[in-house]
Amino acid sequence: MKYKIKSRKMDCTVTFSRPGTGYVYIDFGGRPGTLGLQICYGGHLLGNTITYRGDDEAGFEKLCRNWWKQYIGRF
């Protein structure tokens, strides 16, 4: 499962993916899939990791958008 966001504020495209059955990863460029960073609660990259189980694309996209808003809000 994958979802891409083109960020004007960060001037990049980020890709969220769930290559397995739980953990959600983010690729800021050059580190796709499990080589990427795991997203964590509160818009962080360290801490309690976020998991997504299920096959609902809309639910996955919503989770990714909400995390991205929290992450961007920290800058």
ROSE-4610 file (N, C-alpha, C; in Angstrom, 1 decimal, always signed):
// ROSE-4610
residu = [M/M/M/K/K/K/Y/Y/Y/K/K/K/I/I/I/K/K/K/S/S/S/R/R/R/K/K/K/M/M/M/D/D/D/C/C/C/T/T/T/V/V/V/T/T/T/F/F/F/S/S/S/R/R/R/P/P/P/G/G/G/T/T/T/G/G/G/Y/Y/Y/V/V/V/Y/Y/Y/I/I/I/D/D/D/F/F/F/G/G/G/G/G/G/R/R/R/P/P/P/G/G/G/T/T/T/L/L/L/G/G/G/L/L/L/Q/Q/Q/I/I/I/C/C/C/Y/Y/Y/G/G/G/G/G/G/H/H/H/L/L/L/L/L/L/G/G/G/N/N/N/T/T/T/I/I/I/T/T/T/Y/Y/Y/R/R/R/G/G/G/D/D/D/D/D/D/E/E/E/A/A/A/G/G/G/F/F/F/E/E/E/K/K/K/L/L/L/C/C/C/R/R/R/N/N/N/W/W/W/W/W/W/K/K/K/Q/Q/Q/Y/Y/Y/I/I/I/G/G/G/R/R/R/F/F/F]
num = [1/1/1/2/2/2/3/3/3/4/4/4/5/5/5/6/6/6/7/7/7/8/8/8/9/9/9/10/10/10/11/11/11/12/12/12/13/13/13/14/14/14/15/15/15/16/16/16/17/17/17/18/18/18/19/19/19/20/20/20/21/21/21/22/22/22/23/23/23/24/24/24/25/25/25/26/26/26/27/27/27/28/28/28/29/29/29/30/30/30/31/31/31/32/32/32/33/33/33/34/34/34/35/35/35/36/36/36/37/37/37/38/38/38/39/39/39/40/40/40/41/41/41/42/42/42/43/43/43/44/44/44/45/45/45/46/46/46/47/47/47/48/48/48/49/49/49/50/50/50/51/51/51/52/52/52/53/53/53/54/54/54/55/55/55/56/56/56/57/57/57/58/58/58/59/59/59/60/60/60/61/61/61/62/62/62/63/63/63/64/64/64/65/65/65/66/66/66/67/67/67/68/68/68/69/69/69/70/70/70/71/71/71/72/72/72/73/73/73/74/74/74/75/75/75]
x = [+0.9/+0.0/+0.9/+0.6/+1.4/+0.5/+1.1/+0.4/+1.5/+1.4/+2.3/+1.7/+2.6/+2.2/+3.3/+2.9/+3.8/+3.7/+4.8/+4.8/+5.4/+4.7/+5.2/+6.1/+5.7/+6.4/+7.8/+7.9/+9.2/+9.9/+9.2/+9.7/+10.2/+9.3/+9.7/+8.4/+8.6/+7.5/+7.9/+6.9/+7.2/+6.2/+6.7/+5.9/+5.8/+4.5/+4.2/+4.0/+4.5/+4.2/+4.0/+3.3/+3.2/+3.5/+4.8/+5.3/+4.9/+4.6/+4.2/+2.8/+2.5/+1.1/+0.9/+1.8/+1.6/+2.3/+3.6/+4.4/+4.3/+4.2/+4.1/+5.4/+6.0/+7.2/+7.1/+8.0/+8.0/+9.4/+9.3/+10.5/+10.6/+11.7/+11.9/+12.8/+13.1/+14.0/+15.1/+15.1/+16.2/+16.2/+15.2/+15.1/+13.7/+13.4/+12.0/+11.7/+10.4/+10.0/+10.6/+11.1/+11.6/+12.9/+13.5/+14.7/+14.4/+13.2/+12.7/+12.6/+12.1/+11.9/+10.5/+10.3/+8.9/+8.3/+7.0/+6.4/+5.9/+5.9/+5.5/+4.4/+3.7/+2.6/+3.1/+2.3/+2.5/+3.3/+3.5/+4.2/+5.7/+6.1/+7.6/+8.1/+9.4/+10.1/+10.7/+10.7/+11.2/+10.1/+9.9/+8.9/+8.0/+6.7/+5.8/+5.4/+5.8/+5.5/+4.0/+3.6/+2.2/+2.1/+1.1/+0.8/-0.6/-0.7/-2.0/-2.3/-3.4/-3.8/-5.1/-5.2/-6.4/-6.0/-7.1/-6.8/-7.6/-8.1/-8.8/-7.9/-7.8/-6.9/-7.2/-8.5/-8.9/-8.5/-8.6/-8.2/-6.7/-5.9/-4.5/-4.1/-4.7/-4.4/-4.7/-5.8/-6.2/-5.1/-4.7/-3.7/-2.4/-2.0/-0.8/-0.9/-2.1/-2.3/-2.3/-2.9/-2.9/-1.5/-0.8/+0.6/+1.4/+1.3/+2.0/+1.7/+0.4/+0.0/+0.7/+0.7/+1.4/+2.9/+3.5/+4.9/+5.3/+4.6/+4.8/+4.5/+3.5/+3.2/+4.3/+5.3/+6.4/+7.4/+7.4/+8.4/+8.0]
y = [-1.2/+0.0/+1.2/+2.2/+3.4/+4.6/+5.8/+7.1/+8.1/+9.0/+10.1/+11.5/+12.3/+13.7/+14.6/+15.6/+16.6/+17.8/+18.1/+19.1/+20.4/+21.5/+22.7/+23.3/+23.2/+23.8/+23.2/+21.8/+21.2/+21.0/+21.4/+21.3/+19.9/+18.9/+17.5/+16.7/+15.5/+14.5/+13.4/+13.1/+12.1/+10.9/+9.7/+8.5/+7.7/+7.5/+6.6/+5.2/+4.2/+2.8/+1.9/+0.9/-0.2/-1.5/-1.8/-3.0/-4.3/-4.3/-5.6/-5.5/-5.9/-5.9/-5.0/-4.1/-3.2/-1.9/-1.8/-0.6/+0.3/+1.6/+2.6/+3.3/+3.3/+4.0/+5.2/+6.1/+7.3/+7.4/+7.8/+7.9/+9.4/+10.1/+11.5/+11.6/+10.5/+10.5/+9.5/+8.5/+7.6/+6.4/+6.3/+5.2/+4.7/+3.9/+3.4/+2.2/+1.9/+0.8/+0.7/-0.5/-0.8/-0.1/+0.5/+1.3/+2.7/+3.1/+4.4/+4.5/+5.6/+5.9/+5.5/+4.9/+4.6/+5.8/+6.0/+7.2/+6.9/+7.9/+7.7/+8.7/+8.5/+9.3/+10.8/+11.7/+13.1/+13.8/+13.2/+13.7/+13.6/+12.6/+12.4/+11.2/+11.1/+10.0/+9.0/+9.4/+8.6/+8.5/+7.4/+7.2/+6.0/+6.1/+5.0/+4.9/+3.9/+3.7/+3.5/+4.0/+3.9/+2.7/+1.9/+0.7/+0.9/+0.3/+0.4/-1.0/-1.6/-2.9/-2.8/-3.5/-3.5/-3.1/-3.1/-2.8/-1.6/-0.8/+0.4/+1.5/+1.8/+2.8/+4.2/+4.5/+5.8/+6.0/+5.0/+5.0/+5.2/+4.5/+4.7/+6.1/+6.6/+8.0/+9.0/+8.8/+9.7/+9.7/+8.5/+8.4/+9.1/+8.9/+9.6/+11.1/+11.6/+13.1/+13.7/+13.0/+13.5/+13.5/+12.5/+12.5/+13.6/+13.8/+14.8/+16.2/+16.5/+17.8/+18.0/+17.0/+17.1/+17.3/+16.6/+16.7/+18.1/+18.6/+20.0/+21.0/+20.9/+21.9/+22.1/+21.2/+21.3/+22.3/+22.7/+23.6/+25.0]
z = [+0.0/+0.0/+0.0/-0.9/-1.0/-1.1/-0.7/-0.9/-1.0/-2.0/-2.2/-1.9/-1.3/-1.1/-1.7/-2.5/-3.0/-2.1/-1.4/-0.4/-1.0/-1.0/-1.5/-0.4/+0.8/+1.9/+2.1/+1.9/+2.0/+0.7/-0.4/-1.8/-2.1/-1.8/-2.1/-2.2/-2.8/-2.8/-1.8/-0.9/+0.1/-0.2/+0.0/-0.2/+1.1/+1.4/+2.6/+2.0/+2.7/+2.3/+3.5/+3.2/+4.2/+3.5/+3.5/+2.7/+3.3/+4.6/+5.3/+5.7/+6.9/+7.4/+8.5/+8.8/+10.0/+9.9/+10.0/+10.1/+8.9/+9.1/+8.0/+7.9/+6.7/+6.5/+5.6/+5.7/+4.9/+4.1/+2.9/+2.0/+1.7/+2.2/+1.9/+0.7/+0.0/-1.2/-1.0/-1.8/-1.8/-0.8/+0.1/+1.0/+1.0/+0.0/-0.1/+0.8/+1.0/+1.7/+3.1/+3.5/+4.8/+5.1/+4.0/+4.2/+4.7/+4.5/+5.0/+6.5/+6.9/+8.4/+8.7/+9.9/+10.4/+11.0/+10.7/+11.3/+12.7/+13.5/+14.9/+15.3/+16.4/+16.9/+17.1/+16.9/+17.1/+16.0/+14.8/+13.7/+13.9/+14.6/+14.9/+14.1/+14.0/+13.4/+14.4/+15.7/+16.8/+17.8/+18.4/+19.5/+19.2/+19.6/+19.4/+17.9/+17.3/+15.8/+15.5/+14.4/+14.0/+13.1/+13.3/+12.4/+11.8/+10.6/+9.9/+9.4/+9.9/+9.5/+8.7/+7.7/+6.8/+5.4/+4.5/+3.1/+2.6/+3.5/+3.1/+2.7/+1.4/+0.9/+1.4/+1.5/+2.0/+3.5/+4.3/+5.7/+5.8/+4.9/+4.9/+4.5/+3.5/+3.0/+4.1/+4.8/+5.9/+7.0/+7.4/+8.4/+8.0/+6.7/+6.2/+6.2/+5.7/+5.6/+7.0/+8.0/+9.4/+10.0/+9.7/+10.3/+9.6/+8.3/+7.6/+8.1/+8.4/+8.9/+10.3/+11.1/+12.4/+12.2/+11.3/+11.1/+10.6/+9.6/+9.0/+10.0/+10.9/+11.9/+12.9/+13.0/+13.9/+13.4/+12.1/+11.5/+11.5]
